[in-house]
């Protein structure tokens, strides 16, 4: 097909069946959709600050800036940082100030902004920048994490010995610091009467609370009475060290700290009780072998170490984003393809769902009284909204919505479908249909597999990432996104079904889903493609060497050989937990679950997409699959995205990846030769 004609049809397709013409959005328009995130409610419950994400094509980046809604009014922009993003807003306890982090040419620093008006100014000027931060409850200080300074030592070593790196030994631990907050004094320059004021000068200098220790601080929080700081600590910042994390309490008055939770596996501080007498924490206890796929466990404990007891013990999923308020402990959790709000009773430990009228809820933020909440929410046919409600969620107000951006677009019609897998397991998936869907037709099918494996696919109007799903729908195809075994939302037993069964059981789930749609007469069985990223890329690769059902594959950042993956990845325990062995203990399980084992059976054209600097699924996996496919004569193409890790995080390269998939499946499902537009 002529490229110009294709683009014309792609950009201006007019669909009927909804009573009016609808637009097929371009790839750029989908990538450019503005997003909303991280709502924070003021202490008095009157105002909501949040982040808006935009796409800067000229600078090739996604930016975040802060917006504010006062008393439920129309949101107004608070920040505009031409050099990058401003994010992580926190209200001062008196509600007069917002603190946030921004890199304005001097690393990430904490900035203060008076919400009544005025320009933001830097609170910190710390070499190397700051990490997490939080206001002290009286507003007099902000505590923050700061990486230890090794710059001089590193420069001296390089000067003498050149550049080298010792594996798992090159890191900088985070320490806990505080910065005094005296807004009247913290101007960009001192007033004449302040020029020699020692208090003004001292207020500009941070000081260490916990420094020169042999552990890394991962996260922390002040107690509501300001007397203590609870923090999660681990030996170093390396990702695998999180399994050795413990919880400590810092006593502000004495300047000492002590470990209060130190189980053999990972312990993570979550929140304080409102009266500062108890802490909420998550722990894998003594489980060092299966925490990747088992439910997280939640506990409360008195500050003196007594009275430890589990909460939500009979809740069969992972509760996240927990907040302990005067009216209970609130969080959210997947329940199949929904994500509702739950309240845990701190006394009984029971969790119950709260009706919100939403299909999904995230990022809860409460006022000081604990009676009002701001959150991100959405319905299945809309984009994210910032909402404000009471904690009963009976009265919910939309503060900001991203949905108006897609008005007039031909978006996906989504429904949840269910089928039986080869071993009898019940599998669900999201089936997307075009707006002008005709039940009398049989459609080409694109299967898009999520990562994780504990990710999940849910109904949404504009599914994307690097896959042009909406455009495929409007081209005349169906899209199936299976929640294969191991997915979140279906309980611990379901997440455990691919332990020592990776790839094998996952392939059963995908193939049975395709067979289910074929049996219903929905799809053209001769036009089926498959793709996915990360774990979804692995499953696609496994299917590419173990099935001839598909006409084309796209393998994004996928594992091709579990041995190759195990010795290269930055998360070795993942493989040991799911396969329950090292390669040297059980090579058979590594071979049985690896796509490369059956490479001689491969016959389907395969596109491989990979980030050049991927540490999670290192790029040797891509080259191994590529060479194997070439050796057996299968059409294969590898696209390496320069400078990227495990995800494609910039708009131009994401656009390129979309086009690469559009070209590949256009050629092998529709027989089209498509050129990249200039």
Secondary structure, 3 states (H helix, E strand, C coil): CCHHHHHHHHHHCECCCCCCCCECCCHHHHHCCCEEEEEEECCCCCEEEEEEEEEECCCCEEEEEEEEEECCCCCEECCCCCCCCEEEEEECCCCCEEEEEEECCCCEEEEEEECCCCCCEECCCCCCCCCCEEECCCCCEEEEEEECCCHHHHHHHHHHHCCCCCCCCCCCCEEEEEEECCCCCCCCCCCHHHCCCHHHHHHCCCEEEECCCCCEEEEEEECCCCCEEEEEEECCCCHHHHHHCEEEEEECCCCEEEEEECCCCCEEEEEECCCCCEEEEEECCCCCCCCCCCCCEEEEEECCCCCCEEECCCCCCCCEEEEEECCEEEEEEEECCEEEEEEECCCCCCEEEECCCCCEEEEEEECCCCCEEEEEEECCCCCCEEEEEECCCCCEEEEEECHHHHCCECCCEEEEEEEECCCCCEEEEEEEECCCCCCCCCEEEEEEECCCCCCCCCCCCCCCCCCCHHHHHHHHEEEEEEECCCCCCCCHHHHCCCCCCCCHHHHHHHHHHHHHHHHCCCEEEEEEEEEEECHHHHHHHHHHCCCCCCCEEEEECCCCCHHHHHHHCCCHHHHHHHHCCCCCCCHHHHHHCCHHHHHHHCCCCEEEEEECCCCCCCCHHHHHHHHHHHHCCCCEEEEEECCCCCCCCCHHHHHHHHHHHHHHHHHHHHCCCCCCCC
